């Protein structure tokens, strides 16, 4: 994409998670939630920068080497967070701004956002939801043009009734972002520098601003507490199970199988209900797993059968039968009879 950059905001504490673990590191189908949005960003942008803050050392370690990070020493709002990354960005081109706690956004939505950014100073991804409480509202004029975004705590009674919300995902013209970001004010209910205020500033100076409305509002789900984490996990599990079924795996009851991201399963294998498959597990073809099986970091060869058993960090050889009511402990190898 040439001059396309992405900035992922991952500095927040996530108080509503009620955890010592930084919010963006909470596991979601076997990996930290931030990994999903980083994958999506990396699929469309050549350069990705992550803004970290709360638990910076832990987040940096989880992200690994090679991914540029900048530290937001004080959490003074999303506008301030993006400002911390400005020195890493060129003066021209486009930049995606994404939240580290929105793991359900896929490259497809980002590509549409980029397409809609043609000729615009900024494009914001929006969603229409039944309960917009807690989200910034997208305020449009009579012609349907985006005028501004108002945060929930600053919204009037009428504005709170608006069902269209800001998802926290944007595409900006870099030159204009660098021009207007320093003009943000913290004169609001939270005393923070809102990135959303740039929308109104751009409009006031005559620059075109657009909105990209996502078709499925669940895609824009931001994770702020454990209930939303579970909701996102259920959606991701459906995606994982659906992809496996398209690859030739039979999942008897997709709503009652829990398969981690990255698990590999061969064609014609059958996964029975109440089965949990975690970590780096690899399962061959023509296997039967479950019901009631739990596999973690296991290697299962073709034709194996595992039912009502726990298999941890072990190898199950071709044609082997495991269970019922067996615990295969780490480092074991189970051969066929």
C-alpha positions, 0 to 999 in steps of 0.5 A: 500500500506504499505510504499507508501506515497504521497506529494501534492504540494499546496504552489503556489500563482497562479498569473494567477488566478488574485485572492486573493483566493489561487489557489488550493481553487478555487471551481470546481463543488462545492468543492476546486480543491485540494480536487479532487487530495487529494481523488485520492492520498488517494485512493492509498497511506496510508499517504498523506502530503500537502505542503502549502505556499501562503495563508497557513492559508486558505488552512489549514482551508479548508483541515480540521484537520487530514491531515498533512501539512508542510509550504514552507515559501519561494516559491523556486520551486518544488524541494524546496517544496518537500524538505520541506516535506522530514522530514515527510517521511520515508527513504525507500519505494515509494512516489507519488508527485502530484500537487494540481492544477491537479484535473482530475487525478484519482486513475486509472492513479496513480495505473498505475504509481505505476505499472510502478514504479517497478524496477525504481528509478523514473517514471514521468507521461507524456502527448502528447498535441497539444500545449505544451507551458508553460509545461516542455518537456520530452526529450528522446534519440534515443531509446525512453528512458527518459533522462531529463525534460526541463522547458519551459523557459529553453528549446531550440527552438528544445526542445520547439517543443517536444509535450510530456510534464511533468504533474507534477506527479511522483513516486520516490524511497524514498531513492534515492529521499532523496539522490539526492534532496539536489543536485539540483541547482537553476541555471536556468531561474527562479532561482528555484530548479526544481524537474524535474532536479532529472530525469537527475541526476538519469540517469547520475548516472545509475538509471533507469527512466521511463515515463507513458504516459496518454491516454487522455491528458486532464487528465493531465490538470493543472489549472493556470487560469480561462479559464483552470478552466472552461475547467476542470469543463466541464470535471468533470461535464461530469463525474458527469452526466455520473455517475448519468445516470449509477445509473438510473437518466435521464439527458435529456441534460448533456451538459446543466445541472450543478450538483455539486460533492456530489449531490445525486439523486434517480433512475428514476428522470429526470433532464431537461436542464438549471438546476443547482443543488449545494451543499449538495442537495439530490433528491429522486426517480421519481422526475422531476427537471427543466427545468430552476431549481436552487437547493442549499442545498435542500432536495427533496422527492420522486415524487416531481416536480420542474420547473423554480424555485429556492429552497435554503436550504429548504425541498420539501416534497413527491409529492409536485409541485414547480413553475414555477417562484417561489423562495423557501427561506432558511428554508422553507418546501413545502408540496404536495397540 
